[in-house]
Amino acid sequence: MASATTQRVVVRALLSLPTPVLRLMAGGGVVYQGGRTLDPRLQFLASQGRNATPMTRLSPQEARRTSAAALAALAGDLEPGVRISPLTIPGPDPGPGPGGAIPARLYRPDTQNPDAPVMVFAHMGGGVIGDLETSHVFCAILARTARAPVISIDYRLAPEHRFPAGLDDTLAAFRYARDHANDFGAPRGRAAIGGDSIGGNFAAVVCQELKRLGEPQPALQLLVYPCVDVACERASMTTYADAFPLNRATMDWFMGHYLGPGDSPDDARLSPLRAPDLAGLAPAVVVTAGFDPLLDQGEAYARRLKAAGVATVYRCYDGLAHAFASFTGAVPAADIAVREIAGLVGDSFEGHVVG
């Protein structure tokens, strides 16, 4: 089997081919759906993905291994100017490791803004797959561009630990970062929360839980192609039902492992879009991808936040697909998008966010 480095070199070489060649190798033509045109490199990756065993036919353990290998081949180079170190965070009881500890990774930029909050970030993966490597490059870009410390967390995964284990870990990690912000060079008691996909779900729910409990809101909530309604039936679930890399069948597979038999999609801790009142929540940066079954629900959450008076910035990257934040080494448009998102976070921390 080729090494991860060799695979990365091969993937980059293929994706550097001219657009007409990539489209031809992907079957020809342009992929145009829902008024959007898919990035040609994603079109090529999608065509290759059709030859792979669907995740729905794998066990969670097999899915973790295969997805980790695939993401490693697509990852960008690690951002310079960021110091990275392991971290252990006290978790809820019972927690994900010995003594309830949450494994984590700290990213500190060399040019840190002393007024910027520390951000806790939860990776994508449907609550079933993913680890600290999943968002490794993204977190480094986020730290350097926003000039803020970022803590990436390795929360518990289903089906070994179903809902709400991962959410509980994320809330515990946020409280720890908030209460120990000075340890990371951030202002005392000031922390932000973020995540992509299911991690965006956790971030949104953490804000709602803190409001319910009467605790201060995060400095910011960063929701990147978030899953905010686990039983969503909006149009994008049909339009992009067969999209790459997230399709409707895979979403159902994730939720089948993540939810317990007594869990209801109407529970706002699972589907924060269904919460009756979003007023008073943290300022938000909400990002969606055009070719994503979750597109409509992310956009709807941004609209509801704005309607509730929450300062919200919304961006949709029409030509990109779900999980693009992990494709920075293979898809130049994804790398550009990630840096724009990190810039929006930095602007927010400096008080410059506009809707």
Sequence and secondary structure as in RCSB ss.txt:
>XXXX:A:sequence
MASATTQRVVVRALLSLPTPVLRLMAGGGVVYQGGRTLDPRLQFLASQGRNATPMTRLSPQEARRTSAAALAALA
GDLEPGVRISPLTIPGPDPGPGPGGAIPARLYRPDTQNPDAPVMVFAHMGGGVIGDLETSHVFCAILARTARAPV
ISIDYRLAPEHRFPAGLDDTLAAFRYARDHANDFGAPRGRAAIGGDSIGGNFAAVVCQELKRLGEPQPALQLLVY
PCVDVACERASMTTYADAFPLNRATMDWFMGHYLGPGDSPDDARLSPLRAPDLAGLAPAVVVTAGFDPLLDQGEA
YARRLKAAGVATVYRCYDGLAHAFASFTGAVPAADIAVREIAGLVGDSFEGHVVG
>XXXX:A:secstr
   HHHHHHHHHHHHTS HHHHHHHTTSS  EETTEE  HHHHHHHHHHTTS  GGGS HHHHHHHHHHHHHHH 
    SSEEEEEEEEE  SS SSGGGEEEEEEEEETT  TTS EEEEE  STTTS  TTTTHHHHHHHHHHHTS E
EEE    TTTS TTHHHHHHHHHHHHHHHTGGGGTS TT EEEEEETHHHHHHHHHHHHHHHHT    S EEEES
    TT  SHHHHHTTT SS  HHHHHHHHHHHS TT  TT TTT GGG S  TT   EEEEEEEE TTHHHHHH
HHHHHHHTT  EEEEEEEEEETTGGG TTT HHHHHHHHHHHHHHHHHHTT    
